Amino acid sequence: MKKLAKAQDGTAPGALVAGWKNSVSRSAAGVRRGKEKLLAWLKERGMTDFIEVTENPLWGELKKRVQVAGSYVVTADGEIVEGVEVVQRPPVFKVATD
């Protein structure tokens, strides 16, 4: 444990100013987490209650395998993909000038 150095005359640091009272208090320790190491440690010990599992659809990958058919998004075999809505966009008007 590091200790504060005493002044040359043996008094506590900062005690050289008449009328001042000094005190040193410890603040709560901060914690730096390494996500991958912490996850591995928790898994090794079966502490899965402390691991958050997040599920997200990979829309970019799915989009490559589906197509818009009218107001539906369908798979190659015609199955309607639930949870996806086709939204018609207004036409874009562009003017080009030289």
SENUNU-199862 format. One record per atom (N, C-alpha, C, O): residue number from 1; residue in one letter; atom name; x, y, z. Coordinates in steps of 0.02 Angstrom, whole numbers, plus 50000, padded with zeros to 5 digits. Layout:
BEGIN
ATOM; lose; ropa; kolvo; c1; c2; c3
ATOM; NUM; A; CA; X; Y; Z
...
//
This chain:
BEGIN
ATOM; lose; ropa; kolvo; c1; c2; c3
ATOM; 1; M; N; 50043; 49941; 50000
ATOM; 1; M; CA; 50000; 50000; 50000
ATOM; 1; M; C; 50045; 50062; 50000
ATOM; 1; M; O; 50092; 50067; 50039
ATOM; 2; K; N; 50030; 50109; 49956
ATOM; 2; K; CA; 50067; 50171; 49953
ATOM; 2; K; C; 50045; 50216; 50009
ATOM; 2; K; O; 49985; 50219; 50025
ATOM; 3; K; N; 50092; 50251; 50038
ATOM; 3; K; CA; 50076; 50300; 50090
ATOM; 3; K; C; 50098; 50368; 50067
ATOM; 3; K; O; 50146; 50375; 50028
ATOM; 4; L; N; 50064; 50419; 50090
ATOM; 4; L; CA; 50083; 50487; 50073
ATOM; 4; L; C; 50149; 50503; 50108
ATOM; 4; L; O; 50158; 50488; 50167
ATOM; 5; A; N; 50193; 50535; 50071
ATOM; 5; A; CA; 50258; 50554; 50100
ATOM; 5; A; C; 50248; 50612; 50148
ATOM; 5; A; O; 50208; 50657; 50136
ATOM; 6; K; N; 50286; 50610; 50201
ATOM; 6; K; CA; 50283; 50665; 50249
ATOM; 6; K; C; 50326; 50722; 50224
ATOM; 6; K; O; 50375; 50711; 50188
ATOM; 7; A; N; 50309; 50781; 50245
ATOM; 7; A; CA; 50350; 50839; 50227
ATOM; 7; A; C; 50417; 50834; 50262
ATOM; 7; A; O; 50426; 50792; 50306
ATOM; 8; Q; N; 50464; 50874; 50242
ATOM; 8; Q; CA; 50532; 50870; 50269
ATOM; 8; Q; C; 50534; 50880; 50344
ATOM; 8; Q; O; 50578; 50853; 50377
ATOM; 9; D; N; 50487; 50918; 50372
ATOM; 9; D; CA; 50487; 50929; 50443
ATOM; 9; D; C; 50449; 50875; 50481
ATOM; 9; D; O; 50440; 50880; 50542
ATOM; 10; G; N; 50426; 50823; 50446
ATOM; 10; G; CA; 50392; 50768; 50479
ATOM; 10; G; C; 50317; 50775; 50485
ATOM; 10; G; O; 50284; 50730; 50510
ATOM; 11; T; N; 50289; 50830; 50461
ATOM; 11; T; CA; 50217; 50839; 50465
ATOM; 11; T; C; 50184; 50808; 50404
ATOM; 11; T; O; 50218; 50791; 50356
ATOM; 12; A; N; 50119; 50800; 50407
ATOM; 12; A; CA; 50082; 50771; 50351
ATOM; 12; A; C; 50083; 50819; 50292
ATOM; 12; A; O; 50090; 50880; 50302
ATOM; 13; P; N; 50077; 50794; 50231
ATOM; 13; P; CA; 50077; 50838; 50173
ATOM; 13; P; C; 50023; 50891; 50178
ATOM; 13; P; O; 49966; 50876; 50196
ATOM; 14; G; N; 50040; 50952; 50162
ATOM; 14; G; CA; 49992; 51006; 50163
ATOM; 14; G; C; 49981; 51037; 50232
ATOM; 14; G; O; 49945; 51087; 50239
ATOM; 15; A; N; 50010; 51007; 50284
ATOM; 15; A; CA; 50000; 51033; 50351
ATOM; 15; A; C; 50043; 51094; 50365
ATOM; 15; A; O; 50043; 51120; 50420
ATOM; 16; L; N; 50078; 51117; 50315
ATOM; 16; L; CA; 50123; 51174; 50324
ATOM; 16; L; C; 50085; 51239; 50323
ATOM; 16; L; O; 50114; 51291; 50340
ATOM; 17; V; N; 50021; 51239; 50302
ATOM; 17; V; CA; 49983; 51301; 50300
ATOM; 17; V; C; 49945; 51307; 50365
ATOM; 17; V; O; 49905; 51264; 50383
ATOM; 18; A; N; 49957; 51360; 50401
ATOM; 18; A; CA; 49926; 51369; 50466
ATOM; 18; A; C; 49851; 51374; 50460
ATOM; 18; A; O; 49826; 51410; 50416
ATOM; 19; G; N; 49815; 51340; 50502
ATOM; 19; G; CA; 49742; 51343; 50504
ATOM; 19; G; C; 49708; 51294; 50457
ATOM; 19; G; O; 49647; 51288; 50459
ATOM; 20; W; N; 49745; 51259; 50416
ATOM; 20; W; CA; 49714; 51210; 50371
ATOM; 20; W; C; 49717; 51141; 50404
ATOM; 20; W; O; 49766; 51123; 50436
ATOM; 21; K; N; 49664; 51105; 50395
ATOM; 21; K; CA; 49663; 51036; 50418
ATOM; 21; K; C; 49658; 50992; 50357
ATOM; 21; K; O; 49617; 51004; 50312
ATOM; 22; N; N; 49698; 50942; 50355
ATOM; 22; N; CA; 49700; 50897; 50298
ATOM; 22; N; C; 49671; 50829; 50317
ATOM; 22; N; O; 49677; 50806; 50374
ATOM; 23; S; N; 49641; 50798; 50270
ATOM; 23; S; CA; 49620; 50729; 50280
ATOM; 23; S; C; 49624; 50694; 50213
ATOM; 23; S; O; 49617; 50724; 50160
ATOM; 24; V; N; 49636; 50630; 50217
ATOM; 24; V; CA; 49641; 50589; 50157
ATOM; 24; V; C; 49590; 50534; 50164
ATOM; 24; V; O; 49589; 50498; 50214
ATOM; 25; S; N; 49548; 50527; 50115
ATOM; 25; S; CA; 49499; 50472; 50117
ATOM; 25; S; C; 49505; 50432; 50053
ATOM; 25; S; O; 49524; 50459; 50001
ATOM; 26; R; N; 49488; 50371; 50057
ATOM; 26; R; CA; 49492; 50327; 49998
ATOM; 26; R; C; 49425; 50327; 49964
ATOM; 26; R; O; 49373; 50323; 49995
ATOM; 27; S; N; 49427; 50333; 49898
ATOM; 27; S; CA; 49366; 50327; 49860
ATOM; 27; S; C; 49358; 50253; 49841
ATOM; 27; S; O; 49405; 50214; 49844
ATOM; 28; A; N; 49297; 50235; 49822
ATOM; 28; A; CA; 49283; 50166; 49803
ATOM; 28; A; C; 49326; 50148; 49742
ATOM; 28; A; O; 49336; 50189; 49697
ATOM; 29; A; N; 49351; 50087; 49742
ATOM; 29; A; CA; 49393; 50064; 49687
ATOM; 29; A; C; 49352; 50057; 49624
ATOM; 29; A; O; 49295; 50033; 49625
ATOM; 30; G; N; 49380; 50077; 49568
ATOM; 30; G; CA; 49348; 50067; 49504
ATOM; 30; G; C; 49364; 49996; 49479
ATOM; 30; G; O; 49410; 49964; 49503
ATOM; 31; V; N; 49325; 49973; 49431
ATOM; 31; V; CA; 49336; 49906; 49404
ATOM; 31; V; C; 49340; 49911; 49328
ATOM; 31; V; O; 49298; 49943; 49297
ATOM; 32; R; N; 49391; 49880; 49300
ATOM; 32; R; CA; 49398; 49877; 49227
ATOM; 32; R; C; 49386; 49804; 49208
ATOM; 32; R; O; 49419; 49759; 49233
ATOM; 33; R; N; 49339; 49793; 49161
ATOM; 33; R; CA; 49320; 49725; 49143
ATOM; 33; R; C; 49346; 49708; 49073
ATOM; 33; R; O; 49343; 49749; 49028
ATOM; 34; G; N; 49372; 49647; 49066
ATOM; 34; G; CA; 49390; 49620; 49001
ATOM; 34; G; C; 49334; 49574; 48980
ATOM; 34; G; O; 49327; 49519; 49008
ATOM; 35; K; N; 49293; 49594; 48933
ATOM; 35; K; CA; 49232; 49558; 48915
ATOM; 35; K; C; 49244; 49485; 48899
ATOM; 35; K; O; 49211; 49441; 48927
ATOM; 36; E; N; 49291; 49471; 48854
ATOM; 36; E; CA; 49303; 49402; 48833
ATOM; 36; E; C; 49328; 49358; 48890
ATOM; 36; E; O; 49305; 49301; 48898
ATOM; 37; K; N; 49375; 49383; 48929
ATOM; 37; K; CA; 49402; 49344; 48985
ATOM; 37; K; C; 49349; 49331; 49038
ATOM; 37; K; O; 49344; 49277; 49066
ATOM; 38; L; N; 49309; 49383; 49052
ATOM; 38; L; CA; 49257; 49376; 49102
ATOM; 38; L; C; 49204; 49325; 49079
ATOM; 38; L; O; 49182; 49284; 49119
ATOM; 39; L; N; 49185; 49328; 49016
ATOM; 39; L; CA; 49137; 49280; 48989
ATOM; 39; L; C; 49164; 49209; 48994
ATOM; 39; L; O; 49128; 49163; 49014
ATOM; 40; A; N; 49227; 49199; 48976
ATOM; 40; A; CA; 49257; 49133; 48979
ATOM; 40; A; C; 49258; 49108; 49051
ATOM; 40; A; O; 49243; 49049; 49064
ATOM; 41; W; N; 49276; 49150; 49098
ATOM; 41; W; CA; 49278; 49132; 49168
ATOM; 41; W; C; 49210; 49111; 49194
ATOM; 41; W; O; 49203; 49060; 49228
ATOM; 42; L; N; 49158; 49150; 49176
ATOM; 42; L; CA; 49090; 49134; 49197
ATOM; 42; L; C; 49067; 49067; 49167
ATOM; 42; L; O; 49036; 49027; 49202
ATOM; 43; K; N; 49082; 49056; 49104
ATOM; 43; K; CA; 49062; 48993; 49070
ATOM; 43; K; C; 49096; 48933; 49101
ATOM; 43; K; O; 49065; 48881; 49111
ATOM; 44; E; N; 49161; 48939; 49115
ATOM; 44; E; CA; 49199; 48884; 49145
ATOM; 44; E; C; 49169; 48862; 49212
ATOM; 44; E; O; 49172; 48804; 49231
ATOM; 45; R; N; 49140; 48909; 49247
ATOM; 45; R; CA; 49112; 48894; 49314
ATOM; 45; R; C; 49037; 48882; 49313
ATOM; 45; R; O; 49006; 48874; 49366
ATOM; 46; G; N; 49007; 48882; 49253
ATOM; 46; G; CA; 48936; 48869; 49248
ATOM; 46; G; C; 48893; 48926; 49276
ATOM; 46; G; O; 48836; 48915; 49297
ATOM; 47; M; N; 48920; 48986; 49277
ATOM; 47; M; CA; 48885; 49044; 49305
ATOM; 47; M; C; 48847; 49080; 49249
ATOM; 47; M; O; 48855; 49141; 49240
ATOM; 48; T; N; 48805; 49043; 49213
ATOM; 48; T; CA; 48770; 49071; 49155
ATOM; 48; T; C; 48716; 49121; 49175
ATOM; 48; T; O; 48691; 49158; 49132
ATOM; 49; D; N; 48696; 49122; 49238
ATOM; 49; D; CA; 48647; 49172; 49260
ATOM; 49; D; C; 48674; 49243; 49255
ATOM; 49; D; O; 48635; 49291; 49254
ATOM; 50; F; N; 48740; 49249; 49250
ATOM; 50; F; CA; 48771; 49315; 49245
ATOM; 50; F; C; 48792; 49332; 49174
ATOM; 50; F; O; 48829; 49380; 49164
ATOM; 51; I; N; 48767; 49294; 49125
ATOM; 51; I; CA; 48783; 49306; 49055
ATOM; 51; I; C; 48719; 49326; 49019
ATOM; 51; I; O; 48669; 49289; 49020
ATOM; 52; E; N; 48720; 49383; 48987
ATOM; 52; E; CA; 48662; 49407; 48949
ATOM; 52; E; C; 48666; 49379; 48878
ATOM; 52; E; O; 48718; 49384; 48845
ATOM; 53; V; N; 48612; 49349; 48856
ATOM; 53; V; CA; 48608; 49323; 48789
ATOM; 53; V; C; 48562; 49368; 48749
ATOM; 53; V; O; 48504; 49378; 48767
ATOM; 54; T; N; 48588; 49395; 48694
ATOM; 54; T; CA; 48549; 49440; 48652
ATOM; 54; T; C; 48539; 49408; 48584
ATOM; 54; T; O; 48587; 49389; 48551
ATOM; 55; E; N; 48476; 49402; 48563
ATOM; 55; E; CA; 48461; 49374; 48498
ATOM; 55; E; C; 48437; 49430; 48452
ATOM; 55; E; O; 48392; 49469; 48470
ATOM; 56; N; N; 48467; 49434; 48393
ATOM; 56; N; CA; 48447; 49484; 48344
ATOM; 56; N; C; 48445; 49450; 48275
ATOM; 56; N; O; 48490; 49411; 48259
ATOM; 57; P; N; 48393; 49464; 48236
ATOM; 57; P; CA; 48392; 49436; 48168
ATOM; 57; P; C; 48448; 49467; 48126
ATOM; 57; P; O; 48463; 49526; 48132
ATOM; 58; L; N; 48478; 49426; 48084
ATOM; 58; L; CA; 48530; 49450; 48038
ATOM; 58; L; C; 48495; 49471; 47973
ATOM; 58; L; O; 48496; 49435; 47923
ATOM; 59; W; N; 48465; 49530; 47974
ATOM; 59; W; CA; 48425; 49554; 47919
ATOM; 59; W; C; 48465; 49558; 47854
ATOM; 59; W; O; 48439; 49541; 47801
ATOM; 60; G; N; 48526; 49580; 47857
ATOM; 60; G; CA; 48567; 49586; 47797
ATOM; 60; G; C; 48576; 49519; 47762
ATOM; 60; G; O; 48575; 49517; 47700
ATOM; 61; E; N; 48584; 49466; 47800
ATOM; 61; E; CA; 48591; 49399; 47770
ATOM; 61; E; C; 48524; 49372; 47745
ATOM; 61; E; O; 48520; 49343; 47691
ATOM; 62; L; N; 48472; 49383; 47784
ATOM; 62; L; CA; 48405; 49360; 47764
ATOM; 62; L; C; 48382; 49395; 47701
ATOM; 62; L; O; 48351; 49365; 47657
ATOM; 63; K; N; 48396; 49460; 47697
ATOM; 63; K; CA; 48375; 49501; 47640
ATOM; 63; K; C; 48402; 49474; 47574
ATOM; 63; K; O; 48370; 49483; 47522
ATOM; 64; K; N; 48460; 49441; 47576
ATOM; 64; K; CA; 48489; 49413; 47516
ATOM; 64; K; C; 48449; 49352; 47491
ATOM; 64; K; O; 48455; 49333; 47433
ATOM; 65; R; N; 48409; 49322; 47535
ATOM; 65; R; CA; 48374; 49260; 47518
ATOM; 65; R; C; 48298; 49268; 47512
ATOM; 65; R; O; 48263; 49218; 47501
ATOM; 66; V; N; 48274; 49328; 47519
ATOM; 66; V; CA; 48202; 49340; 47513
ATOM; 66; V; C; 48190; 49392; 47459
ATOM; 66; V; O; 48236; 49424; 47434
ATOM; 67; Q; N; 48126; 49400; 47442
ATOM; 67; Q; CA; 48108; 49450; 47392
ATOM; 67; Q; C; 48041; 49480; 47409
ATOM; 67; Q; O; 48001; 49451; 47446
ATOM; 68; V; N; 48028; 49539; 47382
ATOM; 68; V; CA; 47964; 49573; 47392
ATOM; 68; V; C; 47916; 49548; 47339
ATOM; 68; V; O; 47932; 49548; 47279
ATOM; 69; A; N; 47857; 49526; 47361
ATOM; 69; A; CA; 47805; 49503; 47316
ATOM; 69; A; C; 47741; 49541; 47335
ATOM; 69; A; O; 47705; 49520; 47380
ATOM; 70; G; N; 47728; 49596; 47300
ATOM; 70; G; CA; 47670; 49637; 47317
ATOM; 70; G; C; 47681; 49672; 47384
ATOM; 70; G; O; 47727; 49712; 47391
ATOM; 71; S; N; 47638; 49656; 47432
ATOM; 71; S; CA; 47645; 49687; 47498
ATOM; 71; S; C; 47676; 49639; 47549
ATOM; 71; S; O; 47671; 49650; 47609
ATOM; 72; Y; N; 47707; 49586; 47524
ATOM; 72; Y; CA; 47737; 49536; 47568
ATOM; 72; Y; C; 47811; 49526; 47552
ATOM; 72; Y; O; 47833; 49539; 47496
ATOM; 73; V; N; 47848; 49502; 47601
ATOM; 73; V; CA; 47916; 49479; 47591
ATOM; 73; V; C; 47912; 49403; 47595
ATOM; 73; V; O; 47886; 49376; 47644
ATOM; 74; V; N; 47938; 49369; 47544
ATOM; 74; V; CA; 47931; 49296; 47540
ATOM; 74; V; C; 47998; 49263; 47529
ATOM; 74; V; O; 48045; 49293; 47502
ATOM; 75; T; N; 48002; 49199; 47550
ATOM; 75; T; CA; 48061; 49159; 47537
ATOM; 75; T; C; 48059; 49132; 47466
ATOM; 75; T; O; 48009; 49143; 47431
ATOM; 76; A; N; 48111; 49098; 47445
ATOM; 76; A; CA; 48115; 49070; 47377
ATOM; 76; A; C; 48058; 49021; 47363
ATOM; 76; A; O; 48036; 49014; 47306
ATOM; 77; D; N; 48034; 48986; 47415
ATOM; 77; D; CA; 47979; 48938; 47404
ATOM; 77; D; C; 47911; 48968; 47417
ATOM; 77; D; O; 47861; 48932; 47420
ATOM; 78; G; N; 47907; 49035; 47424
ATOM; 78; G; CA; 47843; 49069; 47429
ATOM; 78; G; C; 47815; 49079; 47500
ATOM; 78; G; O; 47760; 49105; 47507
ATOM; 79; E; N; 47853; 49059; 47551
ATOM; 79; E; CA; 47829; 49068; 47619
ATOM; 79; E; C; 47835; 49141; 47639
ATOM; 79; E; O; 47886; 49173; 47628
ATOM; 80; I; N; 47781; 49168; 47670
ATOM; 80; I; CA; 47781; 49237; 47692
ATOM; 80; I; C; 47824; 49244; 47755
ATOM; 80; I; O; 47816; 49205; 47802
ATOM; 81; V; N; 47868; 49293; 47755
ATOM; 81; V; CA; 47911; 49306; 47813
ATOM; 81; V; C; 47873; 49350; 47861
ATOM; 81; V; O; 47855; 49406; 47845
ATOM; 82; E; N; 47861; 49324; 47921
ATOM; 82; E; CA; 47824; 49363; 47971
ATOM; 82; E; C; 47871; 49413; 48005
ATOM; 82; E; O; 47931; 49400; 48013
ATOM; 83; G; N; 47843; 49469; 48025
ATOM; 83; G; CA; 47882; 49520; 48060
ATOM; 83; G; C; 47916; 49569; 48014
ATOM; 83; G; O; 47955; 49611; 48037
ATOM; 84; V; N; 47901; 49565; 47949
ATOM; 84; V; CA; 47930; 49611; 47901
ATOM; 84; V; C; 47873; 49641; 47861
ATOM; 84; V; O; 47830; 49606; 47835
ATOM; 85; E; N; 47873; 49707; 47857
ATOM; 85; E; CA; 47820; 49743; 47823
ATOM; 85; E; C; 47849; 49781; 47763
ATOM; 85; E; O; 47901; 49813; 47769
ATOM; 86; V; N; 47817; 49776; 47706
ATOM; 86; V; CA; 47838; 49813; 47647
ATOM; 86; V; C; 47810; 49884; 47652
ATOM; 86; V; O; 47750; 49893; 47660
ATOM; 87; V; N; 47853; 49932; 47647
ATOM; 87; V; CA; 47833; 50003; 47650
ATOM; 87; V; C; 47849; 50035; 47584
ATOM; 87; V; O; 47906; 50036; 47562
ATOM; 88; Q; N; 47797; 50061; 47551
ATOM; 88; Q; CA; 47807; 50093; 47486
ATOM; 88; Q; C; 47836; 50163; 47497
ATOM; 88; Q; O; 47811; 50201; 47539
ATOM; 89; R; N; 47888; 50178; 47461
ATOM; 89; R; CA; 47920; 50244; 47466
ATOM; 89; R; C; 47894; 50289; 47411
ATOM; 89; R; O; 47877; 50265; 47356
ATOM; 90; P; N; 47890; 50353; 47424
ATOM; 90; P; CA; 47867; 50400; 47372
ATOM; 90; P; C; 47921; 50404; 47316
ATOM; 90; P; O; 47980; 50393; 47329
ATOM; 91; P; N; 47899; 50419; 47255
ATOM; 91; P; CA; 47948; 50425; 47200
ATOM; 91; P; C; 47997; 50482; 47214
ATOM; 91; P; O; 47980; 50531; 47248
ATOM; 92; V; N; 48056; 50475; 47187
ATOM; 92; V; CA; 48109; 50526; 47196
ATOM; 92; V; C; 48113; 50567; 47132
ATOM; 92; V; O; 48119; 50539; 47077
ATOM; 93; F; N; 48110; 50633; 47139
ATOM; 93; F; CA; 48114; 50679; 47083
ATOM; 93; F; C; 48183; 50712; 47083
ATOM; 93; F; O; 48201; 50745; 47132
ATOM; 94; K; N; 48221; 50702; 47030
ATOM; 94; K; CA; 48288; 50730; 47026
ATOM; 94; K; C; 48293; 50777; 46966
ATOM; 94; K; O; 48263; 50764; 46914
ATOM; 95; V; N; 48330; 50831; 46975
ATOM; 95; V; CA; 48343; 50878; 46920
ATOM; 95; V; C; 48419; 50884; 46915
ATOM; 95; V; O; 48453; 50899; 46963
ATOM; 96; A; N; 48444; 50871; 46855
ATOM; 96; A; CA; 48515; 50877; 46843
ATOM; 96; A; C; 48529; 50940; 46803
ATOM; 96; A; O; 48494; 50954; 46754
ATOM; 97; T; N; 48578; 50978; 46824
ATOM; 97; T; CA; 48597; 51039; 46787
ATOM; 97; T; C; 48670; 51034; 46767
ATOM; 97; T; O; 48710; 51001; 46800
ATOM; 98; D; N; 48686; 51068; 46713
ATOM; 98; D; CA; 48757; 51066; 46689
ATOM; 98; D; C; 48795; 51125; 46715
ATOM; 98; D; O; 48854; 51132; 46700
//
